[in-house]
Amino acid sequence: MADAMHLQRLIADAEGFGASRAAPVPAAAVVVDDRVNLKCRVPLCSGYGHNLMCPPAVMPAQATRDVLRKYGDALVVQLDIPLTQDGVDEQLDGRTYAEARTDAGQIEGLKESQNRFAHLMTDLERAAFKLGYRYAAAFSGGECVLCDECVGQGSGEACRHPFEARPSMEAVGIDVVATAEAAGLSVELPAADHPAWTGLLLID
């Protein structure tokens, strides 16, 4: 179990690193649902079977359940995305998000905020480690986009950013909406007017 003062310090750290908000939640309240991994395949996500931080390269839902039993506390962390759904749709111009990411006309502001959030979560993990929580583990938001193109599963190449890249909550079967609600936060889905990246820090 994490010390209450340490939890408050980590919340302050998260906000200092740029988070819009952060809230504690017991690790036992983190919701894992096999249907989350199903949504990686139906419809098929562009990262599935390719991105090193996506299924099936990361632990499945059952392994996540097993790991969570070893933890006492967690923090749910959010970073507001400076876009609305109308703004995203206008930039997509009929393309899918995956198609837009491979074009020169990548969605302005989305990748930048996603990478900023990835770094925020690893900074927070590092802060927890320095407080003595040697098993601190961070999960970011969305498919990892630290590289313009992931080296890919099956390539035999190592991740170019092993200390920064993290799977998302959903990649390991965590229900982001239910877990955020357990922490007293909300996730707008579909995200029309208030989109945000949501991540999780396990502390023990």
N, C-alpha and C positions, 0 to 999 in steps of 0.2 A: 504493500500500500504506500502511496505517496504521502509525504508530509503535507498538511493543509497549507502551510506557509509556502512550501515549494510549488504547490499547484497555483497559488495566487501569483507567485513570482513568474511562473511559466506563462500564465495568461498575460501578465504585463510584458514579458519578453515577446510574446506573439504579436501584441499590439505595437511594440517597439520595432519589430521587424516589418511592420506594415499591414498586419491583419486587420480586417474591418471589425472582427469580433472573435472571441474564443470563449468556450464554456466547458467546465469539467463534466464528466459523465463516468459512472462506474463502468469498468470494462465489461462487467456482466450484462450491462444494458446495451452494449453494441450489438446490433441486429445483423445476423448473417442469414442469407436466404439463397438457396441454390438457383432460384429464378433470376437472380442478378447476373450470374454467369451465363444463364440461358440467353439473356439479352445481349451478350457479347456476340452471339451467333445468330440470333433471330431478331432483327435482321443482322447480317454479318457485318461486324465492325471492321474497318480498314486495318486496325491494329492486331486483330485476332490472327494468331499464327505467324505474325511478322514482328511486331514491336516486342523488344525484350522485356518490357514492363507490363505486357499484356498476357492473357491466357493463350495457350496452355503453358507458357514459360514460367508463370508464377503459381504460388500455391493455390489449390482449389478451395472451395468453400468449407469442406469438412476439415481440412488442415487448419484453416483460419479459426474455426470453432475450437479446435484442440489447443491452439496457441493462446487464444483469448482466455482460456481457463487458468493460464499461468499469470495473468495480469490482474492488478487490482483497480487501476485508474486509467483514465484516458482524457484527452482534450479534443473537442471538436473545434476546428479552426476554419474561418471563412474569410475570403477576400472578394469584395465586390468587383464585378467585371464592368468596365466603363463602356458598356454597349447595351442596347435594347434589342429585342428580337427583330423589330422592324429594321434596325440598322444592320444587323447581321444578314437578314434576308436581302436587303438592298445590295450589300457587297457580294453575297453569294450569286446573285443574278441567275438563278436557276440551277447552279451547280450544287453538288453535295459538299459537305465540309471537307471530306477527304480529297475531292477534286480541287477545291479551292486551295488546300494546303500545298498542293504540288504545282500550282500555277504561280506566276509572278505576282498576281493580284491576291495574295494571301489576305485573310481577314484582318484588317488593321486593328490593332489593339488586343486581339484575342490571344494570339501566340505570346505576345509580350507579357500579358497578365498571367498566362498559364505558366510561363517560365519563372516569372517573379514569384508565383505561389510555390512552385517546386523548390526554389531556393529558400523561401521563407520556411517551408516545412523541414528542410534539412538543417537550417540554422537552429530551428526550435529543437530538433532531435539532439543536436550538438549541445545546446544549452542544458537539456535534461541530463545528458551524459555527464556533463561537468558538475551537475548537482549530485552525482553518484548513482544515477539510474542507468546501470550498464546495459540493460535490455531495452532501453528506449528505442522505439521504432516508429517512423513516420510513414504515412500514406498520403500521397498528393491527390490532385484532382485531374481527371481526364487522362487521355492517352499521353504518354511522355513525348514531348516535342522539343527536348533540349537540343537534338540534332535535326537538321532539315530532313534527313532520311536516316532512320535507324539501320544499323548494320544488319539487323534481321535475325529471326530465329532460324537455326539451321545453317547459318553462314559460317559458323565456326569462329567468327570474330568476337572479341570481347567488347562489352559496352564501353563507349568512349568516355562516359561520365559515371563511373561506378560509385563515386561518393556523393553524387547529386541526384542521380536517377532513382525514382521510387515508383512502385506501382500505385495506382489509384485505389481508393477504398473499394470501388465497384469491381476492379480487376480481381480482387481476392474474395469476392462474394458478399461484401458488406452492403447492406441496404442503407444508402446515404440519407434518404429522406427520414426513415424511421429512427436512425441513430442520431441525426441532428435534432429531431423532435424530442428524443430522450434527454438531450442536453439543454432543452429549452430554446433551441434555435429552429429556424424554418428554412426549407428549400422550396423555392417556387418552381413547380414542374407542371407544364412546360414553362421555361423561364422567359416570360414575355417582357416584363418591365424591370425586374430586379434579379438578374442573373448573378451568381456568385460561385466561385470555386469553393469546394468543401473538402477538407482533409482531416486526418485523424492522427493524433500522437498517442501511442501506447506507452505507459510509464510503469516501470517496475525495476 
